[in-house]
Amino acid sequence: MAFVVSSGQLSVTGAGVTPGYAAMPLPAAPWEYAEIWRTQPQVRTVIGFLARNVAQLGIHTFRRISDTDRQRLTDHPLARVLAEPLPRFTPYRWVERLVSDLALYDNAYLIKLRLNGTLRLLPVPPTLIRPYRGNWIAPEYYETAGGRDFAVEDVVHIHGYAPENLTYGSSPIESLRELLLESSESAAQRAAMWRGGARVTGVLKRPMDAPEWSAKEKARFREMWRSFTQGGGAEGGTPILEDGMEYVPVGMTSEAAQYIDARKLTREEVSAAYYIPPPLIGILDHATYSNIKEQHAHLYQDTLGPWLAMLEQEIAAQILPDLPGDNASVYCEFNIASKLRGSFEEQAVAASTATGGPWMTRNEIRARNNLPAVEGGDELIVPMNVTEGGLASPRDTAPEPEALPKARGLALTKSAARPDDLATFEEGRDALTSALERWTQRAADKLLTAAGAKAQGMPDLLAVWAEGHEDRLAQLSALLAEHGYRLAQIGAWEVLDRWNPDASGWTPDVMLAWILAAAETHAEQHEEAGREAVAKVQEEGGDNWPKALAVAAAAWGIAAAGRSLTAATELRSFGGHDAASASGLTRKVWRTGGATPRPSHRALDGQSVALDDVFGNGCRWPGDGTAKVGEKANCRCRLDYETG
C-alpha cells in the first residue's frame, strides 16, 4: 500500500482504497445503543458515573512559560469557549454530554459554529450525524440527518478505537450485547412472574384410584380453577382440590433464577468494560473503609485519568487551532487537584512541611471560623526551632522521650548507644508472635461472649464486631509499635555493629514516625482479617453459627502468627536499611532465608542493587509493606550491605 501527501492532505493509493462510510456501517445502528441506555439501568449507572465525575471537575487553560512555570489564562479565547460552549449551555452539561456520547457510542461530535464572530461548539447526538465517504483514514465530509453536509474541518469528532479503520470508534456496548440481552430477557421473565401474582406454573395430579369424573364435573372443576388462576390467586379465592388431588409446581423459582446475583453480575461486567472498580458504583461485597478510600484516590488517576488525557489532547488538536490570538504553548487541563487533596489535617501538615514553617496567620484562621480580626494577628508566628537555612520543617526534630512514645507504651531514648538488653531477632520475633497471639485470643473470647449474650437466634455479628473496633485498633497499634520499635533497633544494630559501631549520624528516635505508621497499618490489616472471618459466618448463617464463629475466631488466632512474622521481617529490614543509610552504605544485597523460600525470593539470592533502588520483585527490603501480599507474607529473608 502506498501513501502520498498532496497539498498537505494524506490519501491512499493502490489496493488499500476502501468504500465510504455508507458501505462500512457501525456494528449496530446508533439508535440501538440509545435504546440500551434507556432500558438498561446498569449501563445508565456506569455511564452516568463517568460523565458526572468528569463534568464536575472544570477545565482550566494555561500557557507554559518554562518546564517549571506556567500561567493560568482566564481571558484567552480557549478559556472563554470552554466556559460557555453555547449561549445558556453550562460547561457541566457540555462535558457531561461529550463524555456520555463517548462512553455510549465511542463517538462524540461537535459542530463548530460562528456566532457574532465567536466560535461556539454545538454537541450533536451521534444518531444524527456520521462520517461519510472518504477512506479508512479520513471521511470526505460529515452527513447529518437534516440533509446538511459539513466539511471535516467544521466538525470536532472524538472517537475511540475500531479495528477496521481510523474514522470512528467501536462502542463498548457491542461487547456487552449478549450479557445485556440476557439481562433483558431475565427482566421480562421476572415481570411475567409478577403479573401472574401468586400463580405458579404446575400440573394437577389425581390418584389412580380416584373415581371417574363426568363431563359436568370436569367442566365445573375447570371453571373453578380458571377463576382462581385468572385472578392471580387473589380474586378467585382458595382452590379446593378434590379426591386426593395434588398440585406439583414446575418451572424455575425466583431463588433458582438468582435474579439478584444476575443483576449484580451485569453491573460488574458493565463496570469492568469501562474500567471502574465495583465499590465505586455500589457493589460493596468486598469493600472496606481503607480500600474505598484508596479507590476514591485511584478514580481520578487510573479510572478517569485516560479519559481526561484524551479530552485534553483532543481539545488542543481540534479546537485550539481555530481560535484567534497567540496559541503558542497554550493547553487546557482538568482541575483534579481539588479532588486529590487530603483532609484538612493532611493538607495542613503537607503545607507546613513544604514551606518550612507556619503558613497561615491568626487572623486568617479566625476568618475561617467567622471570628473578627485581632490586632497583631496578621503576623506569622515562627517557632524558634524553625529558621531559614536551618531545619526544613517544624517536624524535623526527633520527638522528645516524654512526648508521643509514652502514650504508645514505648520506652525511647535520645541516646544512640547500643542497649545492653538488646535481644536477638529470633527472640524479638517470638516475643511479638506470643504477644499478638495472646491478644488475639482475648479479643476473640470477648467477641464470642458478646455474641452469645445477645437475644436468642443469630445476632448481627458484624454489629457486635463493630462495637469494639476502635478499642481493638488502639490496643493493636500500641502492641505492634512497642515490639516494632525493639525489632527495628535489632535490625539497625545488626548493621551498626559491623559498619558504624559508634552510631555516628544515627539515632533510633528518627524511626519513630515510620514505626507508628507501620504499626497502624498492620493493626488495620489484622483487624480486617478478623472482620472478614466474622462476615463469612454472618453470610452463611444457620443454626450452627456459634460453632462457625468459634472456628473463625480460631482461624484469626492462627493468622496472628503469620502477621507477626511478616511485621517482624519488615521492621528488622527497615531498621537495618535506616542504619545503613545513616552509615554511608550505598548497596544492599538480598539474602534468601527460611527452609522453603518462595521461588521469586530464591531467584533474588545474592542480587545487589543501589541502596535507594528496589529488587527484582519490586520490594525495597524483605517484608516491604508496599509490595504485593505474595512477596511479603511470611518472608524470612534479610539484607546485607556494601560500601560500593
Beta strands, then each sheet from edge to edge (+ up, - down):
strand 1: 2-6
strand 2: 9-13
strand 3: 59-66
strand 4: 69-73
strand 5: 107-115
strand 6: 118-124
strand 7: 129-132
strand 8: 141-144
strand 9: 149-150
strand 10: 155-159
strand 11: 202-205
strand 12: 246-249
strand 13: 330-334
strand 14: 587-591
strand 15: 608-610
strand 16: 638-642
sheet 1: 1+ 2-
sheet 2: 4+ 3- 13+
sheet 3: 6+ 5- 10+
sheet 4: 7+ 8- 9+
sheet 5: 11+ 12-
sheet 6: 15+ 14- 16+
end
